[in-house]
Amino acid sequence: PFIEHKKLFTEDSWKKLSDALDKAMHLGQAYELVLQMIRVDGSYAWMRVQGQAILENGAIVGLRGLVQDISEQIDYEETIKKTTLRFDLATKAAGIGVWEFNPIDNSLIWDDQMYRLYGIEKEKFNGVY
C-alpha cells in the first residue's frame, strides 16, 4: 500500500516515510516526520507528516494522519541561518564583538568575540554590569 505516493516524495523522504508507515502498520508505532515533497509542477515543498495506527480490540485496522505544509517555515529558518552565518563572518573578520545589556537586572550577554577582545575567560565573567 501507499506505493502510489512514492512519486510525491524525494528518495530520502520516501524511505523515511515508508519505514514509519511499516512500523505504524505492524507495531502500532506513531510517527512525526519532516519530509520533502515534490509538487505536481516539479517544485519542492517541506511537509510535517504525522500518523498513528487505528486500533480496534487491540488489533491495528488502519492508519490515520495529517500533513502540514511547512515550506514557509523552513525557508524562513534557512534565511535566518544564512543571515546569522554572514553576520558572524562579518563580525569576526572586522574584529567586532556583539553584546546585549538588560537594564532591568544589569546583566550583559557577550558573544565569543567580546571575550577575546577583553581577554576575559567566559567562565570567569559574571555577566553583571
C-alpha positions, -999 to +999 in steps of 0.1 A: +000+000+000+009+037-004+033+029-033+013+054-054+025+081-030+062+074-037+063+098-067+053+126-043+085+125-022+122+127-027+140+094-024+153+101+011+119+113+024+101+083+008+125+060+027+118+077+060+080+077+054+078+041+042+098+029+072+075+049+095+044+035+078+057+000+081+063+004+118+029+020+123+011-008+104+029-036+121+039-023+155+014+004+161+042+030+164+031+066+159+054+089+138+061+126+132+084+134+103+096+164+083+097+154+047+105+170+013+077+165-013+078+170-050+048+190-061+029+183-094+047+212-110+081+197-101+088+223-073+097+211-038+078+216-006+085+207+030+058+188+050+053+178+086+037+144+085+022+127+115+004+094+117-008+067+141-024+033+140-061+029+144-068+001+168-100-020+173-100-046+200-062-043+202-057-050+165-044-025+140-071-020+115-058+011+097-038+043+099-047+079+102-026+110+099-022+146+088+001+165+066+010+202+071+029+223+046+058+239+065+077+252+034+075+289+045+088+280+080+117+260+066+125+288+041+124+313+070+147+292+091+171+288+063+172+326+057+179+331+094+207+306+094+223+322+063+220+357+077+235+346+110+264+330+093+271+361+072+268+383+104+292+360+123+317+361+094+315+398+091+319+405+128+348+380+131+365+395+100+362+430+114+371+421+149+338+433+163+322+419+194+284+418+200+267+423+233+233+429+249+226+448+281+195+443+302+189+474+322+163+457+344+188+433+360+220+450+348+231+418+330+254+416+300+254+389+273+286+387+253+294+368+221+327+349+219+345+378+202+338+401+232+356+377+255+386+376+231+386+414+228+386+419+265+408+390+273+383+375+297+376+338+301+339+331+296+338+310+329+351+340+349+327+366+335+297+371+358+276+389+332+267+418+356+274+454+347 
